[in-house]
Amino acid sequence: MTESKEPITFSFEEGGTEYNLDDLNDEQKLLYNKLAMVERQKNDFVANANFEVEKLDILRVEYSRRLQEAVESESKVEVAK
């Protein structure tokens, strides 16, 4: 049983001319692969940056909660005097 492989195609703009990867020469394929690597790196970078922001937001909320708790418990002691 042979699997038919779907050809890899791409375009430079939505609705633009579709190019088949198999029709490219070696230099063009190399450029295509470099572009694909850069796009993957960019996506990874953005995903990692978003995760770092999420972690910082969680820490900010936690430290804010701790500070509020510390300040308000200190204030209650002063009022009790």
N, CA, C and O atoms as a MOPAC input file, in Angstrom:
PM7 MOZYME 1SCF
protein

 N      0.84000 1    -1.17300 1     0.00000 1
 C      0.00000 1     0.00000 1     0.00000 1
 C      0.88800 1     1.24100 1     0.00000 1
 O      1.69700 1     1.42800 1     0.90900 1
 N      0.74300 1     2.06200 1    -0.98700 1
 C      1.54500 1     3.27700 1    -1.07500 1
 C      0.71100 1     4.46700 1    -0.63100 1
 O     -0.47500 1     4.58800 1    -0.93500 1
 N      1.39100 1     5.34100 1     0.10500 1
 C      0.73000 1     6.56100 1     0.55900 1
 C      1.01400 1     7.66300 1    -0.44800 1
 O      2.16100 1     7.89700 1    -0.83000 1
 N     -0.04400 1     8.33200 1    -0.87000 1
 C      0.19400 1     9.47300 1    -1.75400 1
 C      0.52900 1    10.67000 1    -0.89200 1
 O     -0.20600 1    11.00900 1     0.03500 1
 N      1.63500 1    11.30200 1    -1.20200 1
 C      2.13000 1    12.42600 1    -0.42200 1
 C      1.58800 1    13.71800 1    -1.02000 1
 O      1.74200 1    13.98800 1    -2.21100 1
 N      0.95300 1    14.50300 1    -0.16800 1
 C      0.41000 1    15.79600 1    -0.59300 1
 C      1.57700 1    16.73200 1    -0.90100 1
 O      2.48600 1    16.86100 1    -0.08000 1
 N      1.57500 1    17.38200 1    -2.05200 1
 C      2.67800 1    18.29300 1    -2.37200 1
 C      2.67700 1    19.51400 1    -1.44300 1
 O      1.62100 1    20.01500 1    -1.05800 1
 N      3.86100 1    19.97400 1    -1.09600 1
 C      4.00200 1    21.16700 1    -0.26400 1
 C      3.95400 1    22.38200 1    -1.17600 1
 O      4.75000 1    22.51900 1    -2.10500 1
 N      3.00800 1    23.25300 1    -0.88800 1
 C      2.88900 1    24.47900 1    -1.66700 1
 C      2.92900 1    25.67800 1    -0.73000 1
 O      2.66900 1    25.55800 1     0.46700 1
 N      3.25500 1    26.82400 1    -1.29000 1
 C      3.29900 1    28.06100 1    -0.51000 1
 C      3.00800 1    29.23100 1    -1.43600 1
 O      3.09900 1    29.12000 1    -2.65900 1
 N      2.66000 1    30.34500 1    -0.82900 1
 C      2.47900 1    31.59100 1    -1.58600 1
 C      3.03700 1    32.73000 1    -0.74800 1
 O      3.25700 1    32.57700 1     0.45300 1
 N      3.26000 1    33.85300 1    -1.37700 1
 C      3.83800 1    34.98800 1    -0.67200 1
 C      2.78300 1    35.91900 1    -0.09300 1
 O      3.09700 1    36.79900 1     0.70900 1
 N      1.54600 1    35.72700 1    -0.49600 1
 C      0.44700 1    36.51700 1     0.05300 1
 C     -0.82900 1    35.69100 1    -0.04500 1
 O     -0.94800 1    34.81300 1    -0.89900 1
 N     -1.75900 1    35.97400 1     0.81900 1
 C     -3.01300 1    35.23300 1     0.81300 1
 C     -3.71700 1    35.41200 1    -0.52700 1
 O     -3.93100 1    36.53300 1    -0.98900 1
 N     -4.06800 1    34.30300 1    -1.13100 1
 C     -4.72300 1    34.35100 1    -2.43200 1
 C     -3.75700 1    34.54900 1    -3.59400 1
 O     -4.18100 1    34.66400 1    -4.74400 1
 N     -2.44800 1    34.58900 1    -3.29200 1
 C     -1.44700 1    34.79800 1    -4.33200 1
 C     -1.11400 1    33.51100 1    -5.05500 1
 O     -1.70000 1    32.46000 1    -4.79400 1
 N     -0.17200 1    33.60900 1    -5.96100 1
 C      0.27000 1    32.46300 1    -6.73800 1
 C      0.80500 1    31.38100 1    -5.81600 1
 O      1.59400 1    31.66200 1    -4.91400 1
 N      0.37700 1    30.14200 1    -6.04000 1
 C      0.85100 1    28.98900 1    -5.27000 1
 C      2.06300 1    28.39400 1    -5.98200 1
 O      2.05000 1    28.18400 1    -7.19500 1
 N      3.09400 1    28.13200 1    -5.21400 1
 C      4.31100 1    27.51000 1    -5.72600 1
 C      4.46100 1    26.13700 1    -5.09200 1
 O      4.18000 1    25.95800 1    -3.90700 1
 N      4.90100 1    25.18000 1    -5.87500 1
 C      5.11800 1    23.82100 1    -5.40800 1
 C      6.58800 1    23.67000 1    -5.02900 1
 O      7.47700 1    23.98100 1    -5.82200 1
 N      6.83300 1    23.19600 1    -3.82400 1
 C      8.20500 1    23.04200 1    -3.34700 1
 C      9.02300 1    22.11800 1    -4.25200 1
 O     10.21500 1    22.34700 1    -4.45700 1
 N      8.39600 1    21.09300 1    -4.78400 1
 C      9.11400 1    20.15300 1    -5.65800 1
 C      9.57900 1    20.79900 1    -6.96500 1
 O     10.48900 1    20.28400 1    -7.61500 1
 N      8.96800 1    21.91600 1    -7.35500 1
 C      9.34700 1    22.59800 1    -8.59700 1
 C     10.52400 1    23.55600 1    -8.41800 1
 O     11.02300 1    24.10600 1    -9.39900 1
 N     10.97300 1    23.76400 1    -7.18200 1
 C     12.06200 1    24.70800 1    -6.93800 1
 C     13.41400 1    24.06500 1    -7.21200 1
 O     13.57400 1    22.85100 1    -7.08600 1
 N     14.38400 1    24.89300 1    -7.59000 1
 C     15.74900 1    24.38000 1    -7.74000 1
 C     16.39500 1    24.29300 1    -6.35100 1
 O     15.79500 1    24.70400 1    -5.35800 1
 N     17.60200 1    23.76400 1    -6.28800 1
 C     18.25300 1    23.53600 1    -4.99800 1
 C     18.44600 1    24.82000 1    -4.19500 1
 O     18.21600 1    24.83100 1    -2.98600 1
 N     18.86200 1    25.89000 1    -4.84600 1
 C     19.07200 1    27.16500 1    -4.14300 1
 C     17.74800 1    27.68500 1    -3.57300 1
 O     17.70300 1    28.16700 1    -2.44100 1
 N     16.67500 1    27.58600 1    -4.35700 1
 C     15.36700 1    28.04000 1    -3.90000 1
 C     14.86600 1    27.18300 1    -2.73500 1
 O     14.27900 1    27.70600 1    -1.78700 1
 N     15.09300 1    25.88300 1    -2.80300 1
 C     14.70100 1    25.00000 1    -1.70100 1
 C     15.46300 1    25.34900 1    -0.43000 1
 O     14.90400 1    25.33200 1     0.66700 1
 N     16.75400 1    25.66800 1    -0.59000 1
 C     17.55700 1    26.07000 1     0.56400 1
 C     16.98600 1    27.33700 1     1.19800 1
 O     16.85300 1    27.41600 1     2.41900 1
 N     16.65300 1    28.31800 1     0.37600 1
 C     16.05300 1    29.55300 1     0.89200 1
 C     14.70900 1    29.28400 1     1.56200 1
 O     14.40500 1    29.86000 1     2.60600 1
 N     13.90800 1    28.41100 1     0.96200 1
 C     12.61600 1    28.04500 1     1.54700 1
 C     12.82700 1    27.42400 1     2.93600 1
 O     12.13000 1    27.77100 1     3.89000 1
 N     13.79200 1    26.50700 1     3.03500 1
 C     14.07400 1    25.85400 1     4.31700 1
 C     14.58800 1    26.83700 1     5.36100 1
 O     14.23200 1    26.73700 1     6.53600 1
 N     15.41700 1    27.78100 1     4.94400 1
 C     15.90500 1    28.80700 1     5.87100 1
 C     14.74800 1    29.67600 1     6.35700 1
 O     14.65800 1    29.99500 1     7.54200 1
 N     13.87300 1    30.05200 1     5.44200 1
 C     12.69400 1    30.83900 1     5.82100 1
 C     11.82200 1    30.06200 1     6.80400 1
 O     11.34500 1    30.63100 1     7.78700 1
 N     11.60900 1    28.78300 1     6.55400 1
 C     10.79900 1    27.95100 1     7.44700 1
 C     11.43900 1    27.87300 1     8.82700 1
 O     10.73500 1    27.92200 1     9.83500 1
 N     12.77800 1    27.75200 1     8.89000 1
 C     13.47200 1    27.70800 1    10.17900 1
 C     13.30700 1    29.01800 1    10.93000 1
 O     13.05700 1    29.02000 1    12.13500 1
 N     13.44600 1    30.12900 1    10.22300 1
 C     13.29300 1    31.43500 1    10.86500 1
 C     11.86500 1    31.60900 1    11.38800 1
 O     11.66700 1    32.13200 1    12.48400 1
 N     10.88900 1    31.18100 1    10.62300 1
 C      9.49500 1    31.29100 1    11.06800 1
 C      9.25000 1    30.43100 1    12.30900 1
 O      8.55000 1    30.85800 1    13.22700 1
 N      9.82200 1    29.22400 1    12.34300 1
 C      9.68200 1    28.36700 1    13.53400 1
 C     10.35000 1    29.00600 1    14.73700 1
 O      9.79800 1    28.98400 1    15.83700 1
 N     11.54200 1    29.57900 1    14.54100 1
 C     12.24700 1    30.23500 1    15.64000 1
 C     11.45100 1    31.42900 1    16.15700 1
 O     11.36500 1    31.65400 1    17.36400 1
 N     10.87500 1    32.18500 1    15.23900 1
 C     10.06200 1    33.33800 1    15.64500 1
 C      8.85900 1    32.87600 1    16.46200 1
 O      8.55900 1    33.44900 1    17.51000 1
 N      8.17200 1    31.84300 1    15.98300 1
 C      7.00800 1    31.33100 1    16.70600 1
 C      7.39600 1    30.81400 1    18.08400 1
 O      6.68200 1    31.04300 1    19.06100 1
 N      8.53100 1    30.11400 1    18.16600 1
 C      9.02200 1    29.63600 1    19.45800 1
 C      9.36300 1    30.79900 1    20.37400 1
 O      9.04000 1    30.77200 1    21.56200 1
 N     10.01300 1    31.81700 1    19.83100 1
 C     10.39300 1    32.98600 1    20.61100 1
 C      9.15700 1    33.67500 1    21.18000 1
 O      9.12700 1    34.03000 1    22.35900 1
 N      8.14400 1    33.86400 1    20.34700 1
 C      6.90500 1    34.51500 1    20.79000 1
 C      6.21100 1    33.66200 1    21.85700 1
 O      5.73200 1    34.18900 1    22.86200 1
 N      6.15900 1    32.35900 1    21.63900 1
 C      5.52300 1    31.46700 1    22.62200 1
 C      6.26500 1    31.52200 1    23.95200 1
 O      5.63900 1    31.59700 1    25.00900 1
 N      7.59900 1    31.48300 1    23.90500 1
 C      8.38700 1    31.56500 1    25.13600 1
 C      8.22200 1    32.91000 1    25.82200 1
 O      8.11200 1    32.97200 1    27.04700 1
 N      8.20300 1    33.98000 1    25.05200 1
 C      8.01200 1    35.31300 1    25.63500 1
 C      6.63900 1    35.41500 1    26.30000 1
 O      6.51500 1    35.96100 1    27.39600 1
 N      5.61900 1    34.89300 1    25.63900 1
 C      4.28000 1    34.91400 1    26.23300 1
 C      4.24100 1    34.11100 1    27.52400 1
 O      3.58500 1    34.51200 1    28.48600 1
 N      4.93700 1    32.98200 1    27.55500 1
 C      4.98900 1    32.17000 1    28.76800 1
 C      5.70900 1    32.91900 1    29.88700 1
 O      5.27200 1    32.88300 1    31.03700 1
 N      6.80900 1    33.59800 1    29.55800 1
 C      7.53500 1    34.37900 1    30.56700 1
 C      6.65600 1    35.49700 1    31.12300 1
 O      6.66500 1    35.74900 1    32.32800 1
 N      5.90500 1    36.16400 1    30.26400 1
 C      4.98500 1    37.21900 1    30.71900 1
 C      3.92600 1    36.62600 1    31.63600 1
 O      3.58100 1    37.21900 1    32.65800 1
 N      3.41000 1    35.45800 1    31.27300 1
 C      2.41000 1    34.79500 1    32.11000 1
 C      2.98500 1    34.47700 1    33.49500 1
 O      2.32400 1    34.69500 1    34.51000 1
 N      4.21800 1    33.96100 1    33.53200 1
 C      4.84900 1    33.65500 1    34.81500 1
 C      5.04100 1    34.92500 1    35.64200 1
 O      4.79800 1    34.92800 1    36.84900 1
 N      5.47400 1    35.99700 1    34.99300 1
 C      5.67100 1    37.25500 1    35.71900 1
 C      4.35100 1    37.81000 1    36.23900 1
 O      4.30700 1    38.36200 1    37.33800 1
 N      3.28400 1    37.67300 1    35.47400 1
 C      1.96800 1    38.11900 1    35.94000 1
 C      1.53800 1    37.32800 1    37.17500 1
 O      0.99100 1    37.89600 1    38.12000 1
 N      1.78700 1    36.01600 1    37.16700 1
 C      1.43900 1    35.18200 1    38.31800 1
 C      2.24000 1    35.61700 1    39.54100 1
 O      1.68400 1    35.75100 1    40.63100 1
 N      3.53300 1    35.83700 1    39.36600 1
 C      4.36900 1    36.28700 1    40.48000 1
 C      3.94900 1    37.66400 1    40.97500 1
 O      3.92800 1    37.91100 1    42.18100 1
 N      3.61600 1    38.55900 1    40.05500 1
 C      3.17700 1    39.90500 1    40.44400 1
 C      1.92800 1    39.83100 1    41.31200 1
 O      1.84100 1    40.50400 1    42.33900 1
 N      0.97300 1    39.02400 1    40.90700 1
 C     -0.26200 1    38.87000 1    41.68000 1
 C      0.04000 1    38.28000 1    43.05300 1
 O     -0.49400 1    38.74300 1    44.06100 1
 N      0.89100 1    37.26300 1    43.09500 1
 C      1.22200 1    36.62300 1    44.37100 1
 C      1.95100 1    37.58400 1    45.31100 1
 O      1.61500 1    37.66400 1    46.49300 1
 N      2.94200 1    38.31000 1    44.80000 1
 C      3.66200 1    39.26000 1    45.65900 1
 C      2.75800 1    40.40100 1    46.09800 1
 O      2.88200 1    40.89300 1    47.22000 1
 N      1.86400 1    40.82200 1    45.24100 1
 C      0.89900 1    41.86000 1    45.62100 1
 C      0.00700 1    41.35200 1    46.74700 1
 O     -0.26200 1    42.07400 1    47.70700 1
 N     -0.45800 1    40.09200 1    46.62500 1
 C     -1.29700 1    39.50100 1    47.66600 1
 C     -0.53700 1    39.41700 1    48.98600 1
 O     -1.07900 1    39.74200 1    50.04200 1
 N      0.71900 1    38.98000 1    48.92100 1
 C      1.53000 1    38.86700 1    50.13300 1
 C      1.77500 1    40.22900 1    50.77100 1
 O      1.70100 1    40.37300 1    51.99100 1
 N      2.06800 1    41.22900 1    49.94000 1
 C      2.30300 1    42.57400 1    50.46500 1
 C      1.04000 1    43.11100 1    51.11500 1
 O      1.09600 1    43.67600 1    52.20800 1
 N     -0.08900 1    42.94300 1    50.46100 1
 C     -1.34700 1    43.41800 1    51.02100 1
 C     -1.62100 1    42.74000 1    52.36500 1
 O     -2.01000 1    43.39100 1    53.33500 1
 N     -1.41100 1    41.43500 1    52.40400 1
 C     -1.62300 1    40.68600 1    53.64000 1
 C     -0.69800 1    41.20000 1    54.74700 1
 O     -1.13500 1    41.37900 1    55.88400 1
 N      0.56100 1    41.43500 1    54.42400 1
 C      1.52300 1    41.91400 1    55.41300 1
 C      1.17800 1    43.31800 1    55.89200 1
 O      1.24600 1    43.59600 1    57.08900 1
 N      0.80900 1    44.20200 1    54.97400 1
 C      0.48100 1    45.58100 1    55.33900 1
 C     -0.79900 1    45.63000 1    56.16500 1
 O     -0.86400 1    46.33100 1    57.17400 1
 N     -1.80300 1    44.89400 1    55.74400 1
 C     -3.07500 1    44.93600 1    56.45000 1
 C     -2.98700 1    44.26600 1    57.81700 1
 O     -3.66500 1    44.70400 1    58.74600 1
 N     -2.18500 1    43.23400 1    57.97200 1
 C     -2.04300 1    42.61200 1    59.29100 1
 C     -1.26000 1    43.52800 1    60.21500 1
 O     -1.53100 1    43.55500 1    61.41600 1
 N     -0.31800 1    44.26300 1    59.70500 1
 C      0.44000 1    45.24200 1    60.48000 1
 C     -0.46500 1    46.38100 1    60.91900 1
 O     -0.37400 1    46.83500 1    62.06000 1
 N     -1.32800 1    46.84800 1    60.04400 1
 C     -2.24000 1    47.94300 1    60.34700 1
 C     -3.21600 1    47.55100 1    61.44700 1
 O     -3.54800 1    48.37300 1    62.30100 1
 N     -3.67900 1    46.30900 1    61.43600 1
 C     -4.63200 1    45.85300 1    62.44000 1
 C     -3.99200 1    45.86700 1    63.81900 1
 O     -4.66400 1    46.16100 1    64.80800 1
 N     -2.70300 1    45.55500 1    63.89900 1
 C     -1.99800 1    45.57600 1    65.17800 1
 C     -1.92800 1    47.00400 1    65.69600 1
 O     -2.13700 1    47.22900 1    66.88800 1
 N     -1.64000 1    47.97200 1    64.84100 1
 C     -1.54000 1    49.36000 1    65.25300 1
 C     -2.88100 1    49.88600 1    65.73400 1
 O     -2.92400 1    50.62300 1    66.71900 1
 N     -3.97000 1    49.53700 1    65.07800 1
 C     -5.29700 1    50.00600 1    65.44700 1
 C     -5.68700 1    49.45000 1    66.81800 1
 O     -6.39500 1    50.11200 1    67.57700 1
 N     -5.23300 1    48.25100 1    67.13300 1
 C     -5.60600 1    47.60200 1    68.38900 1
 C     -4.96500 1    48.29700 1    69.59700 1
 O     -5.42600 1    48.08100 1    70.71800 1
 N     -3.95600 1    49.09600 1    69.42700 1
 C     -3.25400 1    49.74700 1    70.56100 1
 C     -4.12700 1    50.70900 1    71.28700 1
 O     -3.68900 1    51.33200 1    72.25500 1

